[in-house]
Amino acid sequence: MIESTVRSFIRDIADFPEPGIVFKDITPLLGDADAFDGALDAMIVPFGDRGVTKVVGIEARGFIFAAPIAIKLGAGFVPVRKPGKLPYDVHHQIYDLEYGTDQVEIHRDAAVPEDNVLVVDDVLATGGTGRATTDLIRALGAHVVGFTVLAELAFLGGRERLNGVDVHAVVRYGAS
């Protein structure tokens, strides 16, 4: 039931940001308080009893979901950002894109070995940023308890790139 409700609030925008891409626009969901709250609850269902101490949000739309999820779980919020946007000492991870590379960063003191971390993003596509983020968390010594997203583009195989991390998606598009 929640999947069909959430799906009804996500609209497809053809050829954005470039021709051939179908962008998943989540702004209708964000604009409806009940649907947004229901989606947040659905994102945390599998992880509510895992002792989550930190919720990591991936820049930028992952922040929208990660911060309120952290509050719901009674955990701290940790941002993972693109290079040069965090003001303190950082640990970084470079990852491959289809054409080139990119990088994400986390504060070196954002998580410790005792932390159980839930990673949150809006959409899981190819898994490159998600993999880099889970690698960053592990490099800090913390435990990744799972990866949750509003929507997964399963046909792009991102779940398989996350090295055995427990992945949960409220809505899945296509088959992997």
N, C-alpha and C positions, 0 to 999 in steps of 0.2 A: 504494500500500500504506500509506504513512504517513498519507495523508488518512483512509482508513477507520479506521485504528487511533486516530488523534486524535479523529475524530468519535465513536467508541464511548465515549470518556471525557468527552464534553461532554453534559450532560443539560439538557433543556428544563424550565423551571419556568414554568408558565402563570400569567398574571395577577400577575406580580411585576416591578417594584415597584407596578404598578397594573393594573387590569383592562384586558385587551386586549393587554398586552405579554407576549411569550414571552422570558424571560430565559435567556441561555446561561450555565449554571453550569459553570465550569471547575475547581471544587474537586476532582472525582474525578481529573482529569488531574494536578493538582498533588500529589495524594496518592500517586501511583505514580511512583517515581523513574525507572524506565526509560521510561515514556510521556512524562514531563515532559522528560527529556533528549532523547528523540527529537524531540519537538515543537520544542525550542530549536534543534536541528540543522537541522530542516526550515525553520525561520523564517529562517535565515541563508544557506542554500544559494545563492540568487542573488546574494548580496552579499559572499561570502567573498573575492573577488578585486578588490574595489573600493577598497581602501586606506582602509577605515573607521578614523577616528581618534577619533570620539565616537559614542556610542550614547545617544540621547535617549529617555527613558521618559516616557510621559504618565500623570499621576496618575489613578487610583491603581493599577489592576490592571496597567497597562503597566510599572510598576516591577518587578513580579514576573518579567517576561520580559526586560526591558531590562538589568538588572544582570548576570545570568548570561550573556546574549548579549555584553555588553561584555567580560566576562572571556574568553569563548571567542574573541573577535576581537582580543584584546589592545588594546582601546580603552578610553577613559575613559567613565564613565557620567555623564549629565547629567539631572537631574530637571526636568520642566516641571510646574508646580503651579498650583493655584487661587490666587486673590489672597490676599496676606497670610501665606503660609506659607514664603516664602524670606527669609532674614535679611539679605541683602546688596542692593546696588543692582540693580534689575530692569528689564527691558524687558517690556512687556505687549502683548497683542493681544486686542481685544474681538471677539467673533463672535456671530452671530445664532443663536438657538434658535427653535423653533417658536413659543414664546410668550415673547419677551423677548431678553435677551442674556446672555452669560457672558464670562469672561475667563480667560486663562492667562498665566503669567509664567515668565521664565527669567532667571537671573543674567546681567548685561550682559557678564561676562567668561567665560561658559560655553563659548563657541566663537569662533574667529577665522577670518579668510578662508582660511587654509591647511587648515582642518578639512573632512574628508569625513564627513558625518553620516548615520547610519541612524536613522530614527525607528521606535519600537516601541510597539505597544499590544496589548491583548488582542483587542479586537473593533473592526472598522471598520463603522460603521453609516451615519449620514448624512454623515459627513466634516467636520463643523463644527470639532470639536476638532483633528482632524488637519490641516486647512487652517490653522487659527490657529497650530498648532505649527510647521508648515513655513514659514509667514510669519515667525514669530519667528526661526527659524534663519537665514533669508535676510536678515533685518534686521540680524543680527550679522555678515553678510558671508560666512558659511560656505556650503558646498555640500551640498545634500541629495542623497545618492546613492540613497535609497529609503525606502520605508515598508513595514514588515512587521508582520503581525498573525497571531495564531493563527486567528481566524475572521473572515470577512467576510459581512455581511448584504447581499449584492449587490443585492437588490431595492430597497434604500434609496438606491442611487446614490452612495455616499460616494466611491468611486474617482474618479468624474468630477469631483468638487469639489476634488481635490488638484492640479489644474493641471499635468498631465503628469508628475507624480512617478511613478517606477517602483514599483508596488504589488504586493506578494506576500502571498497568504493561504494558509495551510496547508489550511484548510477554507473552502469557499464555500457559502453557503446561498442558494438562489433565483437568479433571473436578473435582471440589471440592465436 
